[in-house]
Amino acid sequence: MFIQTFMMFFKTIDKNGNKNNRYSNRFDKGNPVYNFKGMKLRVILKIVTFFFVASACFGGPLVMHEKGEKMPTNLQGPFVVTDKGDILCFENGAVHRSNDKGKTWTSKKILDEKRFKDSAERAIIRTKNGTIIAAFLNKNEGSYGKNHKGKWGEGNVDDFVLPSYIIRSTDNGETWSEPQQIQRRWCGALRCMIQLKSGRIVLVGQSVVPWSHSTLTYASDDEGQTWKASNELVLDVLFPHDHEGAMEATIVQRKDDSVYMLIRTTRGVLYDSVSTDGCMTWSDPKPTEITSSQCCATMTRLSDGRISMLWNVLPPKNPKDYGGSREELSIAFSEDDAKTWSKPIVVAARYQKAEDSWVNNQVSYPYLVEVEPGVLWITSMFGGLRMKIHLKDLTK
């Protein structure tokens, strides 16, 4: 779903022109209190109302952190910064570039629209050597079972197809290689790609086993020209449906050179896994103490050395709703390589009314890029978040 922001107000106003107090219990004098590993945090947000044009429906108001401001672009990202300071992203079959910190953009189509249609979940990286690598899923080849008539749990998993592709640029995004398929099988998400200290590029992928999603990684030691797969991480099926399993993982490299992974599950907490051999083999997934709705987290190594994590904490009003409230998007920080985390801070939310579908009231599937030291762009695939915020305003 692509959601485009076209108007912003700094107060929530009802249809009669009066200030809307619907959020008073959450944002007024009391301020919301959140518990995380026994700690409490009072978070003050300001209400910023956006109206969204969506492919199927209109969403409700978006609430941002009080220090957040609208990004200078409606592009979703993810983004990378080139050695010249340009901000670049790959989206809708095109490369988009800004050389003025996002104020203006140029766009250039690089995919053949007859053959390729990239999904809204993508990954991109600029290597130490300057190669830009983007990963995407080709929706034009997607097939949900044999002859597009398959049903989850029936038939052969090999008939479920959503291929993963890589494209590369060695000239700061001016020209690009032909798309290279690295996996034909169904991949539910491509969201995370990092470079290890060794120079190895690691892309987090997915596949399908009978009958759940599995997580694996692909590694390249030649700037994305060739790739090799790791072992697959599989969880026992608790609730048979098409979003069960080990899904939508995020990774960071630790100071001891191991790589740490957090995995989306249907169990109310994120699971983790560790690799000590450059992401070729992963330990068996195990539950963490990080509560989460059924959605993914995003970890990012920041310029100050800390790790940030964006994710949907279980909502305070219904802490057992791990079936899926994604109303609140929170951020936390780790100073010890993801062993412990700070108190979560709500950076954005879209609160559900009784008549709303939860699908239209979420801020989820986040991306984060540090466009310059201490300046973050946070975007989301669902919920239309496009927020610029200074790191110091999240860590006071």
C-alpha positions in Angstrom: 0.0 0.0 0.0 1.4 3.4 -0.9 0.1 6.3 1.1 0.8 9.9 0.1 0.7 12.8 2.5 -0.7 15.9 1.1 -1.7 18.2 4.0 -0.6 18.9 7.5 -2.2 20.7 10.4 -0.6 21.3 13.8 -3.8 20.7 15.8 -6.6 18.2 15.6 -9.8 20.0 14.6 -13.2 18.5 14.5 -15.8 19.0 11.7 -17.2 22.1 13.6 -13.8 23.8 13.9 -13.3 23.0 17.5 -10.3 21.5 19.1 -10.7 17.7 19.3 -10.0 16.3 22.7 -10.3 12.7 21.7 -6.7 12.2 22.7 -6.8 13.9 26.0 -6.5 10.7 28.0 -3.3 9.9 26.1 -1.6 13.2 25.7 -2.8 15.8 28.2 -1.6 16.4 31.7 -1.4 12.8 32.7 0.9 11.9 29.8 1.0 8.2 28.8 3.0 5.8 30.9 4.7 2.8 29.4 6.2 -0.2 31.1 9.3 -1.8 29.7 11.2 -4.4 31.8 9.7 -2.8 34.9 10.6 0.8 34.0 8.2 3.6 33.4 8.4 6.4 30.8 6.3 9.4 30.4 6.2 10.5 26.8 4.8 13.8 25.6 3.6 13.8 22.0 2.0 16.5 20.0 -0.9 15.9 17.7 -0.2 16.4 14.1 -3.0 15.6 11.7 -2.3 14.2 8.3 -4.8 13.2 5.6 -3.7 10.3 3.4 -4.6 9.2 0.0 -4.5 5.4 0.0 -5.0 2.8 -2.7 -8.2 1.6 -1.1 -9.3 3.9 1.7 -8.7 7.0 3.8 -6.9 6.7 7.1 -7.3 8.7 10.3 -5.1 11.2 12.1 -1.4 10.5 12.6 0.2 11.5 15.9 3.9 12.3 15.9 6.5 12.9 18.7 6.4 16.5 19.8 9.9 17.1 18.4 9.2 15.4 15.1 8.6 17.4 11.9 7.5 16.4 8.4 10.2 15.2 6.2 10.9 17.2 3.0 9.7 14.3 0.8 6.9 11.8 0.7 9.2 9.0 -0.6 9.1 6.0 1.6 12.7 4.8 1.2 14.7 3.2 2.5 17.5 5.7 1.8 21.3 5.8 1.5 23.7 8.8 1.5 26.4 8.8 -1.2 30.0 10.0 -0.7 28.9 13.3 -2.2 26.2 13.8 0.4 23.3 13.0 -2.1 20.3 11.2 -0.6 19.2 8.3 -2.8 16.4 5.7 -2.7 15.0 3.1 -5.0 11.2 3.1 -5.3 8.6 2.3 -7.9 11.1 1.0 -10.4 13.1 4.3 -10.3 16.1 5.8 -8.5 15.3 9.1 -6.8 18.1 11.5 -5.8 18.3 14.7 -3.9 21.4 16.9 -3.5 19.8 19.5 -1.2 18.9 17.4 1.8 15.6 16.2 0.4 14.1 19.5 -0.7 14.1 18.6 -4.4 14.4 15.3 -6.2 15.2 13.9 -9.6 13.9 10.5 -10.7 15.2 8.0 -13.3 13.4 4.8 -14.3 15.8 1.8 -14.1 13.4 -1.2 -14.3 11.6 -2.5 -17.3 7.9 -2.0 -16.2 6.8 -4.9 -18.4 9.0 -7.3 -16.5 9.4 -5.9 -13.0 7.2 -4.3 -10.4 9.0 -3.8 -7.1 7.1 -4.3 -3.9 6.9 -1.7 -1.1 9.4 -3.6 1.0 12.9 -3.1 -0.1 16.5 -2.9 1.2 19.4 -0.7 0.0 23.0 -0.2 1.1 26.1 1.7 0.0 29.2 -0.3 0.7 32.6 0.9 1.9 33.8 0.7 -1.6 30.9 2.9 -2.9 28.8 0.2 -4.6 25.1 0.8 -4.1 23.0 -2.4 -3.9 19.2 -2.5 -3.8 17.1 -5.6 -3.2 13.5 -6.0 -4.1 10.7 -8.5 -4.7 9.2 -8.7 -8.2 5.4 -8.7 -7.9 5.1 -9.3 -11.7 6.3 -12.9 -11.2 4.4 -13.5 -8.0 2.2 -16.6 -7.9 0.2 -17.7 -4.9 0.3 -21.4 -5.7 0.1 -23.3 -9.0 -1.6 -21.3 -11.7 -2.2 -18.6 -9.1 -4.9 -20.8 -7.6 -3.1 -22.2 -4.6 -4.3 -22.1 -1.0 -2.1 -21.8 2.0 -1.4 -25.2 3.4 -2.3 -27.1 0.2 -0.2 -28.3 -2.7 3.5 -27.8 -3.1 5.3 -24.9 -1.5 7.5 -24.6 -4.6 4.5 -23.3 -6.4 4.4 -20.3 -4.2 6.7 -17.8 -6.0 7.7 -14.3 -5.3 11.3 -13.9 -6.5 14.1 -11.8 -4.8 16.3 -9.6 -7.0 19.4 -7.5 -6.7 20.5 -4.5 -8.7 23.9 -2.8 -8.4 25.5 0.6 -9.2 29.2 1.4 -9.1 28.9 5.0 -10.0 26.8 6.5 -7.2 23.5 5.5 -8.8 24.0 6.9 -12.2 23.8 3.6 -14.0 22.6 0.2 -12.8 23.2 -3.5 -13.6 20.5 -5.8 -14.9 18.4 -7.2 -12.1 19.8 -10.5 -10.8 17.5 -13.1 -9.3 19.0 -14.6 -6.1 15.8 -16.6 -5.0 12.8 -17.8 -7.0 10.8 -19.2 -4.1 8.3 -17.1 -2.2 9.9 -14.4 -0.1 7.5 -12.5 2.2 9.8 -9.5 2.9 13.2 -8.0 2.0 13.8 -5.2 4.5 17.3 -5.4 5.9 20.8 -5.4 4.4 24.1 -4.6 6.2 27.8 -4.7 5.6 30.0 -6.6 8.0 33.4 -5.4 9.2 35.0 -8.0 6.8 33.3 -6.3 3.9 30.7 -9.1 3.4 27.2 -7.9 2.4 24.4 -9.7 4.2 20.7 -9.5 3.1 17.9 -10.9 5.2 15.4 -12.9 3.3 12.6 -15.4 3.7 11.2 -18.5 2.2 8.3 -20.9 2.8 8.4 -24.4 4.3 5.3 -26.6 4.8 3.5 -24.6 6.1 5.1 -21.5 7.6 7.6 -18.8 6.7 11.3 -19.3 7.4 14.1 -16.8 7.7 17.5 -17.0 6.1 20.3 -14.7 5.0 22.2 -14.2 1.8 25.9 -13.2 1.8 28.1 -11.7 -0.8 31.9 -11.2 -0.7 32.2 -9.5 -4.1 30.1 -6.3 -3.7 26.8 -8.1 -4.5 27.9 -9.9 -7.7 27.3 -13.4 -6.3 25.4 -14.6 -3.2 25.2 -17.7 -1.0 22.5 -18.7 1.4 22.6 -19.6 5.0 20.6 -22.2 6.9 16.9 -21.5 7.3 15.3 -20.6 10.7 11.9 -22.3 11.3 9.5 -22.1 14.2 6.9 -24.7 15.1 3.4 -23.8 13.8 1.1 -22.6 16.6 -1.7 -21.0 14.6 -1.9 -22.3 11.0 -2.3 -19.3 8.7 -0.3 -17.5 6.0 1.5 -15.2 8.4 2.9 -17.9 10.8 6.6 -18.6 11.3 9.9 -16.8 11.5 9.5 -13.6 9.5 10.8 -10.1 8.6 14.0 -10.3 10.6 16.5 -7.5 11.2 20.2 -7.8 12.0 23.1 -5.8 13.4 26.8 -6.7 13.8 28.1 -6.6 17.4 31.5 -5.4 18.5 32.7 -9.0 19.0 32.0 -9.6 15.2 28.9 -11.8 15.9 25.7 -10.8 14.2 22.5 -10.5 16.2 19.0 -11.1 14.7 15.5 -10.2 15.9 12.6 -12.1 14.3 8.9 -11.3 14.0 6.7 -14.1 15.4 3.1 -14.7 16.4 4.0 -15.3 20.0 3.8 -11.9 21.6 7.6 -11.4 21.7 10.4 -11.1 19.2 12.7 -14.1 18.9 16.4 -13.8 18.4 19.3 -15.7 16.8 23.0 -15.2 16.6 25.6 -16.0 13.9 29.3 -16.3 14.6 30.5 -17.2 11.2 29.5 -14.3 9.0 25.8 -15.1 8.7 26.2 -18.5 7.1 24.8 -20.4 10.1 22.4 -19.2 12.7 21.5 -20.5 16.1 18.1 -21.9 16.9 15.6 -19.0 17.5 14.7 -18.4 21.1 12.2 -15.9 22.7 13.4 -12.6 24.0 11.7 -10.4 26.6 10.9 -7.8 24.0 7.1 -7.8 23.7 5.7 -7.1 20.2 2.6 -7.2 18.2 2.7 -9.4 15.1 5.0 -7.1 13.2 8.6 -6.5 12.4 11.3 -4.6 14.2 14.1 -2.5 12.6 17.5 -2.2 14.1 20.1 0.3 13.0 23.7 1.0 14.1 23.9 4.8 14.7 26.9 7.1 14.2 27.3 7.4 17.9 27.8 3.6 18.2 24.5 2.8 19.7 21.8 0.6 18.2 18.3 1.8 17.7 15.2 -0.4 17.4 11.9 0.6 16.0 8.9 -1.7 16.6 5.3 -2.0 17.6 5.2 -2.5 21.4 2.1 -4.2 22.7 -0.4 -1.5 23.4 -0.8 -0.4 27.0 -4.6 -0.5 26.8 -4.5 -4.1 25.8 -1.1 -5.6 26.6 -2.1 -9.1 25.5 -3.2 -8.0 22.0 -0.3 -9.6 20.2 -2.6 -10.5 17.4 -1.9 -7.2 16.3 -2.4 -3.7 17.4 0.1 -1.6 15.5 -1.3 1.7 16.6 2.0 2.8 18.3 5.5 2.8 16.8 8.2 3.1 19.4 11.9 3.4 19.5 14.5 2.2 22.0 18.3 2.3 22.2 21.0 -0.1 23.2 24.5 0.8 24.4 25.6 -2.9 24.9 25.1 -4.4 21.5 21.4 -5.3 21.8 21.7 -7.1 25.2 19.5 -4.5 27.0 17.4 -1.7 25.7 16.3 1.7 27.0 12.8 2.6 27.8 10.6 2.7 24.6 9.6 6.1 23.4 6.5 6.4 21.2 7.5 8.2 18.0 4.2 8.0 16.1 0.7 6.5 16.5 -2.6 6.2 14.7 -5.4 5.4 17.1 -8.3 3.2 16.2 -11.9 4.1 16.4 -14.6 1.5 16.8 -15.7 1.9 13.2 -12.2 1.7 11.7 -10.4 -1.3 10.4 -7.1 -1.9 12.2 -5.5 -2.2 8.8 -6.0 1.6 8.4 -4.9 2.5 11.9 -1.3 1.5 12.2 2.2 2.9 11.9 4.3 -0.1 11.0 7.0 -1.6 8.9 9.4 1.2 9.7 12.6 2.3 8.1 15.3 4.6 9.6 18.2 6.4 8.1 20.6 8.8 9.7 20.9 11.3 6.9 23.6 13.2 8.8 25.0 12.6 12.2 22.2 13.0 14.8 19.5 13.6 12.2 17.0 10.7 11.6 14.4 10.2 8.9 11.8 7.6 10.1 9.3 6.3 7.6 6.7 3.5 7.5 5.2 1.4 4.8 1.8 1.4 6.6 0.6 4.6 8.3 2.3 7.1 6.0 4.9 8.3 8.6 7.4 10.6 7.1 9.2 12.2 10.1 12.5 14.0 10.6 13.7 14.2 14.1 17.0 14.9 15.9 18.5 12.1 17.9 19.1 14.3 20.9 15.3 14.9 21.2 14.8 11.2 21.6 17.5 10.6 24.2 17.1 13.4 26.7 
